[in-house]
Structure formats: structure tokens, C-alpha cells
Amino acid sequence: MNTINTIRKITSSMNKLATSRLMAARRKKENLAEPFLAINMGFLKDKGMEEFLASSPEGIELHPKELFIVVTTDRGMCGATNSGIIRNVRAVINENKKSSEVTLVIAGSKGAAGLKREFLRSFHTNVQELGKKDLSFVDVEPLVQVLDEVTDYDKVRIIANQWESVVSCNIIHRLLPNPAKMIDEMKDAYYGYEYDGTDEAELFKNLQEHLAACILYGSLIENNAVELASRMNSMDNATNNAADMHQNLSLLYNRTRQAGITTELSEIIAGAASVQEADS
């Protein structure tokens, strides 16, 4: 009972902490994440960039070579925030393992713990403690650097949680092209611009890195809001369950204690009656 009561106090504190941080995270999501994602995902829409909800991994076909950037969290106790993405990524890779080659880059220790063992050959990088205090734009640099290290791919696929409400979220896939293989398609979006003598391949490579950084920044901010909302709900449920369990154990303890007292009283009374009969 003491242990359960201690757990209830801890989960209650975590619930209050997540609740207090959620308001700031939602403001940042609305003021930063949503504009970053809307503007940058629409920048080359239908020119190699696309996004779609993928709560069910069935029917998702991968390109021959893809670079997966999976956005998860470093801390747990946040419901299905991480497990949903891990199941989604695992199912998509296994469904296309005969036709596609995947390189895995994971943001967050929970995603690495869930995927690294099974897909060790595909694993490339795990970046942890992103924005431990307050996420800033420069924090995404370790993820963007991967685009310089891995060049042989057809698409970059960023997989993250998308905010729907305080109690629910969706898994979203955001695709970016490899500029080395899609220069012609990307050039159409910039018809009429002059590049000031800059090499086109280098220009589009820098452009893609900028777009990836913006989209990753927005995805990480949105994922943080989803994490806090899930943790708030999970810890609230855990607190209520601990309170119910403590109440049930209290009833059982009191009944057992009362039965013990009643048994002792019965034995004392019976003993006293036997002594009285012997004396008489």
C-alpha cells in the first residue's frame, strides 16, 4: 500500500509537470512548427515532395533506396507516442524488404531501442537529447549532417507524430527528393530565377538541406507537444489506477484486520468462558 501510494504521488507529479509544459509546447507548435511545415512542404509540392498520414502501414510502397529519419522521444511514459511509430516503421520496412533498401536515422533513444536490434544492418545514426532544455533550430544539425554522409538514396522519408488533439495523434510520412537525382524536376519550380553562377547541383543540395532542416525542426516541435499530451494523459490514468488499487487494498487490509481482531476476541471470550466453567 505504501509503495502504491508513492507511485501515485510520482505519477501525479509527472502529470502536473506535463500539463504545465504542454501549454508552452502547443504555443510553439502553433507559432513555429505549423508555419515551418506548411511553408516548406508546399515549397516543392508535386516536385518530389509529398506528405500523407500513415496510421496503417498497409499499402505503402517504398522507393528502391530510401533514407528514413524517424522522430521519437528520449523519455518514456508517454503512451503509444513511440510504440506506434516503431510498429509503423517495422511494418513498412518488412513489407518492402525484398524490393527496397533502407538506411535508418533515428532521433530519440526510444526509437533506437525499438528498431536498432532488428534492423542493425540498416542502422546509421541515433541522435539523442535533442532540445533537452528548449529545442532550437541548430539542434537539428546532427540530423541534417546525415544528408552529407548518405548520398545514395531516392527519397528522404521523415516519419513523425502529427498533432490531432490533446488525446490523439497521427503518424505522418513526409518525403523529400534526392537533389542529385531530381535536378530537372526541381528546376521547374524555379523557372525564371537566376542562380548567379552557382553550380546547380550544389544549389539544390543546399536547398534540400535547408528544407530538411526546417521540416525536421517543425516535426520535432510537434512531436514534443504530442509527447507531453500523451504523458499527461498516461500519468493521469496511472494516478487514477493507483488510487483505485490503493482503495481496494485498503478495503482488503481493513477486512483482513477486522477478521483477525474478531478471531482474537472470539478466542479470548471462549477462553474466559472455559475458565469460568472450570472455576464453577
C-alpha positions, -999 to 999 in steps of 0.1 A, spaced: 0 0 0 28 24 8 46 16 -25 14 21 -45 8 54 -27 43 65 -35 38 56 -72 5 76 -72 23 107 -59 51 103 -86 26 99 -115 5 128 -102 36 150 -101 46 139 -137 10 146 -148 11 181 -134 46 188 -149 35 176 -183 3 197 -181 23 229 -172 48 223 -201 21 214 -226 7 249 -229 41 263 -239 47 234 -263 13 240 -280 21 277 -285 54 268 -300 37 242 -323 12 267 -335 36 296 -339 67 277 -353 60 241 -362 29 246 -383 43 276 -404 76 258 -409 59 226 -421 32 243 -442 56 267 -460 84 242 -466 63 212 -475 44 234 -500 77 248 -514 82 219 -539 48 204 -538 43 179 -567 80 184 -575 93 155 -554 79 165 -520 48 150 -505 32 141 -472 5 117 -461 -10 101 -430 1 65 -425 -16 53 -393 -19 20 -412 13 9 -429 -5 -14 -453 -1 -5 -490 29 18 -485 54 12 -513 90 24 -508 114 35 -535 144 12 -543 166 32 -518 153 54 -490 167 73 -461 144 70 -431 146 98 -404 124 85 -376 114 111 -349 108 96 -314 114 107 -279 142 102 -253 119 96 -224 90 71 -220 58 70 -200 40 88 -229 15 62 -241 18 50 -277 39 80 -289 69 58 -296 54 24 -299 31 35 -327 59 49 -348 81 18 -341 54 -6 -352 47 16 -383 84 17 -394 89 -20 -387 58 -30 -407 67 -7 -437 103 -20 -439 93 -56 -435 66 -53 -462 91 -38 -487 123 -56 -476 125 -76 -509 123 -45 -531 138 -17 -511 170 -8 -492 165 14 -462 190 35 -442 178 43 -407 185 76 -388 166 78 -355 160 109 -333 154 98 -297 166 68 -277 132 51 -276 131 46 -313 167 33 -313 159 8 -286 129 -5 -305 144 -7 -340 182 -10 -338 184 -47 -329 160 -58 -356 174 -35 -383 211 -33 -373 223 -36 -408 202 -6 -419 211 15 -389 232 46 -394 228 72 -367 210 78 -334 207 114 -322 196 118 -286 187 146 -262 175 170 -290 163 201 -273 167 188 -238 160 222 -224 145 242 -252 146 230 -288 163 255 -312 169 254 -349 206 245 -345 197 213 -326 187 196 -359 222 199 -373 233 164 -364 203 150 -384 209 173 -414 246 163 -415 234 128 -424 224 141 -458 261 148 -465 271 113 -452 245 93 -470 241 103 -507 229 71 -524 191 72 -519 160 81 -539 139 97 -512 143 110 -476 113 98 -456 107 117 -423 83 98 -400 69 116 -370 38 121 -349 13 147 -361 -8 165 -335 -46 160 -339 -58 168 -304 -48 165 -267 -59 129 -267 -49 117 -301 -23 120 -328 -15 106 -363 16 91 -378 27 112 -409 53 104 -436 70 134 -453 91 127 -484 119 148 -498 138 142 -531 174 135 -535 186 166 -554 213 147 -573 186 125 -589 158 151 -593 175 183 -605 154 185 -636 121 182 -617 133 207 -590 144 232 -616 109 235 -629 99 251 -596 125 278 -601 118 288 -637 128 324 -641 153 326 -613 189 334 -619 214 314 -599 243 339 -600 267 314 -615 262 289 -586 266 252 -596 230 238 -599 238 206 -582 253 224 -552 225 249 -551 198 222 -550 217 202 -524 219 232 -502 182 239 -508 173 203 -499 193 205 -467 176 238 -458 141 222 -464 151 191 -444 163 212 -415 130 233 -415 108 202 -417 128 183 -391 126 213 -368 88 215 -372 85 178 -368 105 178 -336 85 206 -321 52 189 -330 64 156 -317 73 173 -284 38 186 -280 24 151 -288 48 136 -262 37 160 -234 0 155 -242 4 117 -242 24 118 -210 -2 140 -193 -30 115 -203 -9 84 -194 1 98 -160 -35 109 -152 -47 73 -160 -18 58 -139 -27 81 -110 -63 71 -111 -54 34 -114 -30 37 -84 -57 54 -64 -83 27 -72 -57 0 -64 -48 17 -31 -85 19 -22 -91 -18 -30 -61 -28 -10 -72 -6 19 -106 -24 19 -89 -58 18 -65 -48 46 -92 -34 68 -114 -65 63 -85 -88 70 -75 -68 101 -111 -68 113 -114 -106 108 -82 -110 128 -95 -89 156 -128 -107 156 -110 -141 157 -88 -129 187 -119 -116 205 -137 -149 199 -107 -168 213 -104 -146 243 -141 -148 251 -141 -186 246 -111 -189 269 -127 -168 295 -159 -188 294 -139 -221 297 -120 -207 328 -153 -196 343 -169 -230 338 -138 -247 353 -140 -225 384 -176 -232 389 
